[in-house]
């Protein structure tokens, strides 16, 4: 450490004849936030199929709150069976590797919410069924839909039936 400071002092003495100041010599060393760097590495490692772009704020075709999304998940780490859930995206929490999103649907007249971690290895596929163009939502978190069940959930059953018919044809 002292050797490094000595080299800075030599650079300062040499720079005193030029227009450089001591502060510019000291501030030349780049500051690296270690946690930010590790988080970016984890996201790059987990982003195998382009999920980050799907939930990016800058992507106009990405998932926004109000989108109707169908998620297929594996039931367990060693199982091949899957379960499917379709709902309205009511919240997206962007926190690097801990990014998650919440889907809400009404099943047998009971409101059901599921929260999924975006980079979970149990998440098999994410499919956007409908964009929020028809009903314009002006909030980032649509928690108020819990109190207004008829507002966004009417078209879900029709989309679900259409998806099941498409699967049966294949």
C-alpha positions in Angstrom: 0.0 0.0 0.0 2.8 2.4 0.9 4.6 1.6 -2.4 1.4 2.6 -4.2 1.1 5.9 -2.3 4.8 6.6 -3.0 4.2 6.2 -6.8 1.2 8.6 -6.5 3.4 11.2 -4.8 6.0 10.8 -7.5 3.3 11.2 -10.1 2.1 14.3 -8.2 5.5 15.8 -8.1 6.0 15.1 -11.8 2.5 16.5 -12.6 3.1 19.7 -10.6 5.0 21.1 -13.5 2.2 20.2 -15.9 -1.5 21.1 -15.6 -2.5 18.0 -13.7 -3.5 18.3 -10.0 -3.2 15.8 -7.2 -6.9 15.1 -7.3 -6.9 14.0 -10.9 -3.9 11.7 -10.2 -5.6 10.1 -7.2 -9.0 9.7 -9.0 -7.5 7.8 -11.9 -7.9 4.5 -10.2 -11.3 3.0 -11.2 -13.8 2.3 -8.4 -15.4 -1.1 -8.7 -18.5 -2.0 -6.7 -17.9 -5.7 -6.0 -21.5 -6.6 -5.1 -22.8 -5.0 -8.3 -20.2 -6.9 -10.3 -21.1 -10.2 -8.7 -24.8 -9.6 -9.2 -24.3 -8.9 -12.9 -22.3 -12.1 -13.3 -25.1 -14.1 -11.6 -27.7 -12.6 -13.9 -25.6 -13.3 -17.0 -25.2 -16.9 -15.9 -28.9 -17.5 -15.1 -30.2 -15.6 -18.2 -30.0 -18.6 -20.5 -33.1 -18.1 -22.6 -33.5 -14.3 -22.7 -35.7 -13.7 -19.7 -34.0 -10.5 -18.8 -35.0 -8.9 -22.1 -38.6 -10.0 -21.6 -38.8 -8.0 -18.3 -36.6 -5.1 -19.3 -38.0 -1.6 -18.9 -36.4 -0.6 -22.2 -38.1 -3.4 -24.2 -41.4 -2.1 -25.8 -42.5 -5.7 -26.4 -41.7 -6.8 -22.8 -44.0 -7.8 -20.0 -45.6 -4.8 -18.3 -48.0 -4.8 -15.3 -51.4 -5.6 -16.8 -50.1 -8.2 -19.3 -51.8 -11.6 -19.3 -49.0 -14.2 -18.8 -49.0 -18.0 -18.8 -46.2 -19.6 -16.8 -45.2 -23.2 -16.9 -43.2 -24.6 -14.0 -41.6 -27.9 -13.1 -43.2 -29.4 -10.0 -39.9 -30.4 -8.5 -36.2 -30.4 -9.2 -36.2 -34.1 -10.1 -39.6 -34.3 -11.7 -40.7 -33.9 -15.3 -44.3 -33.0 -14.7 -45.3 -29.4 -15.0 -48.0 -27.1 -13.8 -49.4 -24.1 -15.6 -50.7 -20.9 -14.2 -52.2 -18.0 -16.2 -52.9 -14.6 -14.7 -52.6 -10.9 -14.9 -49.2 -9.6 -14.0 -49.9 -7.2 -11.1 -46.3 -6.5 -10.0 -42.7 -6.7 -11.2 -39.9 -6.4 -8.7 -36.6 -5.8 -10.5 -33.7 -6.6 -8.1 -31.0 -8.2 -10.2 -30.8 -12.0 -9.6 -33.8 -11.7 -7.2 -36.2 -10.3 -9.9 -39.7 -11.7 -9.5 -43.2 -11.0 -10.8 -46.6 -11.6 -9.4 -49.6 -13.1 -11.3 -53.2 -13.0 -10.1 -56.2 -14.9 -11.3 -59.6 -15.9 -10.0 -59.9 -19.7 -9.6 -63.3 -21.0 -8.5 -64.4 -17.5 -7.4 -61.3 -17.2 -5.1 -58.5 -14.8 -5.9 -55.2 -16.6 -6.3 -51.8 -14.9 -6.5 -48.5 -16.6 -7.5 -45.1 -15.0 -7.2 -42.4 -16.4 -9.5 -38.6 -15.8 -9.3 -37.5 -14.9 -12.9 -34.2 -16.8 -12.8 -35.5 -19.9 -11.0 -34.4 -23.2 -12.6 -37.9 -24.5 -12.0 -39.4 -22.0 -14.3 -39.8 -23.8 -17.6 -41.5 -21.2 -19.9 -43.1 -17.8 -19.8 -45.6 -16.9 -22.5 -47.3 -13.5 -23.0 -50.9 -14.2 -23.9 -52.1 -10.5 -24.2 -50.5 -7.1 -23.9 -52.1 -4.5 -21.6 -53.2 -2.4 -24.7 -56.9 -2.9 -24.4 -57.1 -1.8 -20.7 -54.5 0.9 -20.1 -53.1 0.6 -16.6 -51.4 3.7 -15.2 -49.6 2.2 -12.2 -46.6 0.0 -11.8 -48.1 -2.1 -9.1 -51.7 -3.2 -9.7 -52.6 -4.2 -6.2 -55.9 -2.4 -6.4 -57.1 -5.2 -8.7 -57.5 -7.3 -5.6 -60.6 -5.2 -4.7 -61.9 -5.0 -8.3 -62.1 -8.6 -9.5 -64.1 -8.0 -12.6 -61.9 -5.3 -14.1 -59.1 -7.4 -15.6 -60.0 -11.0 -15.2 -62.9 -11.4 -17.7 -60.8 -12.2 -20.7 -58.7 -14.8 -18.9 -61.0 -17.7 -19.2 -61.4 -17.2 -23.0 -57.7 -17.1 -23.5 -57.2 -20.2 -21.3 -59.8 -22.2 -23.4 -58.1 -21.0 -26.6 -54.7 -22.1 -25.4 -56.1 -25.5 -24.4 -57.6 -26.0 -27.8 -54.3 -25.1 -29.5 -52.5 -27.6 -27.3 -55.0 -30.3 -28.2 -54.5 -29.7 -31.9 -50.8 -30.2 -31.6 
